[in-house]
Structures are given as structure tokens and as C-alpha cells.
Amino acid sequence: MRLARGWQHGHLGSEADRAAFRALHQASLAAPALQEGLTGESAERAIKHLRNLLGTPAMAITDTEAVLAWDGLGSHHADQATVVALLVAERGTTRTVDRSQLACETNGCPLRTGVVSPLIVDDRVLGTVQAFAPHPTAGLVRATEEVAQWVSGQLELAELDAHRNRMIEAEVRALRAQISPHFVYNSLNAIASFVRTDPDRARELLLEFADFTRYSFRRHGEYTTLAEELRSIERYLLLEQARFGDRLQVTLSIAPEVLPVVVPFLCIQPLVENAVRHGLEGSGAPEKVGHLRIVAHDRGHEAVLEVEDDGVGEDPARVRRALAGDASLDSVGLGNVDARLRATFGDDYGLVVETAPGAGTKVIVRVPKFAPGVTVQ
């Protein structure tokens, strides 16, 4: 094999290249902890890598009140580091400290100077990075400021992720709130109607109702499997069939290969409720028989699920408004589900809705079988 000019077998680049690689490696080791936010645990996990990045004898990470982690020599200076952190947090600018701020009676302590830089996210000082050394240098000041800016960026990512999680939790709470009180009332009425005529069925329906509400209002996990989501949908449909009888005809065709696929919690159930609510109930015809079809296909690296009804259909412009999040429209969670699918898997995986007045509605959900970070807890 002939190598291109300028490259030799085993050549790893210049010393500057190797130094850059080492710096990037240490940063990559520190990043996962920092992206969980600024806590004692995350600071302890990150600080060793950050000190290696700076190459200083000692380093501290603080919040605005106390030292969260110390690595290296001179941990007896932690109280002084706390005092300096308070000053930097108040001013929001880098500060150097000398022996007067690092008074020490420990023989041979090498910490005679330090650089303290603020950690700033959205114009708020969250804490400080403090690097300590035997002698002051301009390089240490600049390097500490650069590390503090990088750490601030990781903390900003953590806050964005926390904000995203809060938004998703709020959206799920909104979906739970949209579980129709009308449906709850009608389900309990249907169950009550069987108490005398068919007590065994009444008991079974009551258990299905309890399991349905338990799943819908559970408080753990952002994601679920398609199998769990479909199991809850079956309970929902059993309750609706108890009310509508033969007027609600359901066809289920599920490829077993897609059952383990992980999806956002409550991302299919609202589509089925919408199909029943607007497909059958919305027809206004007491004797109309409604057909609901739920199909899940295995498509290589993707799963494709379709929810189709032969109901009254909808104005496509109205559906576009619902997908855009117009809360005034009487559609159970379409915009919510679409937004969560896109947030989880990317914009290529939003809902596709095929409908027209009088032509029924088909909603298509396409999700990848595997996606980074999308797991059931």
C-alpha cells in the first residue's frame, strides 16, 4: 500500500495535533455529566477530566453558595474558594486570586494563585470554575475562561433538555386532561347496564376500565412499547364496543415484529379515540355502523401504523390547523402527538393525515425501530 505524500505509517500528527486530541478526549469524558446539570454528583464526575484539560494542580467547581467538587491538591482551601465564588457570582466576571486570598499554614502547599471564572447560562451565574496553580500566568487565565465557557455551554444544553422534558410532561398531562369525561361517564353507564343482566361481563369491563385508566394516568416513563400502547387501545375499544354494540366494528392487524418498538407514551391512543369520536359519534346517525381499522406493518428499519375510520371525514384545512396546535379545534391530541413524534424522532416522522368531508380519515404513523436515547425506563 502506498501512502499519500506527507503521511507515514504510524504517524499521529504533530505535538499540537496530539494535544488537541487529548483536549477533545477529556472534554468528551466530562460532557455527559455536565449535560445532566450542575449538581454535586455531576461536578464530581466531570472535575477530574476538566483538571486534566487545564493541567493544573487543583481545581474546584462551585455553585453560587458552596464548593460542589474539588480535585487535586489543597482541598483545605475549599472555604476560601466558596468566598471567592460568591464574589464572582455577584459580579459575573473572571477574578484572579493571590496568596492574600489563599492564606495557608500548610507547609509546602503549592496553591499560591488561582483563576475563578463564572458559569453563565441565559445571563444567570450558576456557579464557578476555579483553577489553582503555584504561579499566575496569562495562559491560565485564558484557559480557565475558555473551559468555563465550554462548561456553560454544556449546562445550557442540560437546561434545554430539562425544558424539553417539562414541555413533554405538560403535553402528556394535557392529553390526560383530554381523555373525555364523556367517555368515562358513558363507560361507567355501559358497565352499570350489565350489572343485573350480565354481572360477569360487568365485572370484566370494570377491570378493563381500571387497567385503561391506570395506564393512561401512570406517572413513570416518557416512552412505552407499541405492545403496551396497543394493549391499552384494546381496553379502550372493549369499553366503546360495550356502549355501541355491533355499531362499532374493529379490525386489528398487527405484525408481531413491531410490538417491541418504543414510542412516545400516549401517541397512538389519542388517534384511536379521535377516530371513534369523530368517525362514529360525529356521524349523527344513530343506526350507522362504523368501521375502525388499526394496522401495524414491519417496514425494514421502520414500523408503520395506520388508524383508519369510515366516518364523516374532515376538512383538510382544519386538520392542518389541528396539527399546527390550534387548541380551539375539537381533535383529541392530533397536534400534541405530531409535535411529540417530531421532537422524539425528527421532522421526518410527523403524522400523515388523509381525509376529506364524507370520505373517512386515515392517520399514518411512521417510527424508526431504534432511535438513540429512546428507551423504556
N, C-alpha and C positions, 0 to 999 in steps of 0.2 A: 504493500500500500504506500503510495507516495503522498506525503503531506504537503499542504499548501505552503508557500514561502512564508517565512516568519514564524512558523509553528514547528515545534519539535516534540517528539514523543515524550510524554510525561511532563511537559512544560505547563505550569499552572498560572502563568502570568507574572506580572511584576509584583514587588512587595506591596505596592499600592493596591493592586488588584486583590491580593490575598487579604489585606487589611479591610478592604471594602466588603469582601465576602464574609470575614469574621464579624464585622459590624452588623451586616444584614442577618447573619445567623443568630446573633444574640438578640436582635430586635424581634425576629420571628419567634424566638422562645418566650420573650416577655409579653408579646401581643395578646395571646389567648386569655391570660389572667386579667390584663388591663381592660379588655373588652367586656369583662363582667362588672366593671365599675370600680370605684375607689373604695376599697374596704381593707381591713386588716389582713384578711386572707389573700386577697388579690395582690396587695402590696408585698406580702411575704413571698409569694410565688414569683413575682416579677423582679424583685430588687437585686437578686444575685446577678441576673442577666444584664440589668441596667448598669450595675457597677462594673461588670466585665467590659461593657460597652465603653465606659468612661475611663477605665483603668485607674481608678482612684483607690486609696487605702480604705476609705469608708464612705458610706452613703446612707442617707435617710430618705424615707418618703413619709410625708405627713398629710393629714387633712388640715382644716383650719383651727384645730384645737389640740391635737396631740400627734406624737410620732406613731405611725402605723407599722413601720418596719425599719429595722437598722441592719446593715450588713457590713462586715469588716471590723476594723479596729475601733477602739474608743467609744464603746456604747455608753460609757459613763457620761458622755456629752449629750445624751438624749434630752434632758431637761432644758439645756441651753438651745437645742435645736427647736424645741417647742416654742420658746420665747421668740426666736428669730422667725419662725413660721407665722406667728401671729402678726409680726410687723410687716412681713412680705404680703400676707393675705390682705392686710389693711391697705397697703399702697399699691399692690398689683404689679410691682416691678422687681427685677432681679436685684439682689443685695449681696455684697461680699462681707464676710466677717473675718476678723483677725483674732489675735491672741487675747485681746481685751474682752471679746465676746465669748471666747473659748477658754476661759480661765480654768487651769487644770493643775492639780497637785500630784498627778500620777507621773512618776519618773519614766522618762523615755517615751511618753505619748507623742506620736508623730503628727497629731492633728493640730496644726497651727493656723490654718486658714480654711475658709470654706466659701462656696458659692451657693446661694439659695435662689431658685427660680420658681415663679408661681405656675400652677397648673390651672389654666383658664379654659372654661367651656361656656360659650354664649355670654361672654363678658362677666362671668362669675368666677371668682377664685375658689377652687375646690380644695386646694392644698398646695404642697411644695415638693420639689425635688431638691435635695441638698447633697452636694459633693464636697468631701473634705480631703485635704492634702497637706503635706509639710510646708509647701511654699506656694504663694499666689502666682498664677500665670494668666496671661490674656487668653491663652488657648483653653484653659479650664473653664473660664467664664463663658466663652463662646460655645464650647462643647456642652456645658450644663444647660445653657439656654436652648440649644438645639434638641437635646434629649427631652427637656421639659415640654417643648412644643410638640414633639412626637408623641409623648405620653398624653398630652392634652388631646391630641387627635384621636388616640385610642379610646380615651374616656368619652369623647364626643360620640364616637361610634356606639359605645355602651349605652349612652343616654338615648340615642336614636333607636337602638334596639329595644330598650325598655319602653320608649314611647310607642313603638310599633306594637309591642306586646299588650300595652294598655289599650291601644286602639282595637286590637283584635278581641280582647276580653270585653270591651264595651260593645263591639259589634255582636258578639255571641250573646251578651245579655240582652241586646236589642232583639235578636232573633227569638230568644226565650220569651221575651215580652210579647212577641207577635204570635206565639202559639195561641191560637184563637180561644178566648174564653167561651165562644160559641161552640167550638169543638169539644171543650171539656164538658160543658153543660149537656150537649147532645149525646156525648159518650156515656155520661152517667145516667141520662134518661134511658138510653138504649139498654144499658145494663139493668136498670131498675125494671124495665119492661119484661125481662126474663126471670126475675126473681121468683115469681109464682108459677109461671108456665114451664120454665126450664132452668131450675136452680143450678144444675151442673154447668150449663153454659154461662149463666150469670157469674158464677164463681171463676170460671176460666177467663171471661172477659175482664173481670175486676183485676185479676192477676196480670193480664196483658196491659191494662191501663196503668197499673202500678209500675210495671217494668218500663213502659214507654215514658212516663213522667220521670222516673229515676234516671234514665239515660239522658233525657232532654235537659235536665237540670243538674247534671253532675258538675263537679267543680274541679276536676283534675284533668290536665292534658289539653293541649291545643289541637292535637291530632287524634284520629281514630282510624281503624281499618275500614275498608269498604264492607267487609263482612259485618262488622258491628253496626255500621250505618244502615245497611240493608235489613239487619235483624230488627232494628227499631222501626224501620219503614213498614215491615210486615206487621208489626204490632199495631201501628197506626191504621193500616188498611183493614185489619181484622175488626177494629173498632168502627171504622167507617162502614164496612160491609154489614155489621150488626145493625146499623142505622138504616142504610139504603137497601139492604137485602139484595135481590137479584138485579137491581137497577145499577149496581156498580160491578162491572166485570173487569178483572185484573189478570194480566198476563205477565209472568216473570220469566225471563230467560237470562241466566247469569253464567258466564264462563267461570269455572272454578279457579282458573289461573289468576283471576283478578281479585279474588277475595282478600288476599293479604295486602293489597295495595293500600298505602297510607294516604289519607285525605284529610283536609281540614274538618274538624268537628262540626256537625250540622251543616254540611254543604250539599247533601242530596235530599234530605228530608223536607226542607222548605220547598223544593221543586215539586215533590210529590203532593204536598199539601196544596200548593198553588194549582196543580192540575185538577185535583178533586174540587177545590173551592171554586175555581173559575170555569172548570170544564163541565162538571155535573151540576153543582149547586147554582152556578151562574146561568144555566140554560133557561131557568124559569118554567120548565116543562115538567110537571110532577111525574109523568109516566116515562120520561126519557131514560133510556138505558145508556149509561156512559161506559166507554171502554178506555182503560188505562193500561198502557204497555210500558214495562221497565225492562230494558235490555242492557247487558254489560258485555262488551266484546274485548277479547285479547288481541291487541294490535302490536305485536312485537315488543318494543320498549315502552309502549303506552297502553293505558286502559281507556276505553271509550264507553261512556254510559249515556243512554238515551231515555228520557222520560217523555212519553207522548200520550196525548188525550185527543178524543174526537169531539171536544166540546165546542163552545161558541167562538173560540179563537180570540184574537186581539188585534188592535190597530198597531202595526209595526212601529209607528212613531211613538206611541205610548210605551211600548216595550223599550225602545231606545232611551226614553226618559227614565224608566224604572232602572235600567242598567246603569244609568248615569247617577243614580242615587236619589231620585226625586221621591222623598218620603211621603208626599201627598197622594201618591198612587196606591191603589189597593192591590198590591202584589206582594206576596209574602216573601220578603227577603231576596228578591232577584238581584238587586244592586249590591246587597250585602254579600251574597255568595260570590258574585262575579268579582268583587273587589278582593275578597279573601283568597280566591283561587289565583288571581293575578299576583297578589302580594307573596303568595307561597311559591308558585311555580314560574312566574314571569308572565308578561303580557301575551304570550302565545297561547296561554291556557285559560282565557276567559270563557264565559258562557256563549254558546251559539244558539239563538232562538229563531225557529222557523214558525211563522204564524201569519194568519190573515183573518179578518172577520168571517165567521161561518166555516172556517177551514180547520179548526182544531189548533193545537200547539205542540211542537216538538222542541224540547230543550236538550242540547247535546253538551256533555261534559267530557273533556279530554284531559287526562292527567298522566304524567310520567310514572312508570312503575317504581322508580327510585329517584330520589332527589336529595341533595346534600342538606343535612340538618332537619329533614322531615321524618321524624320518628315518633312512635307511640311511647309515651313515658310510663 
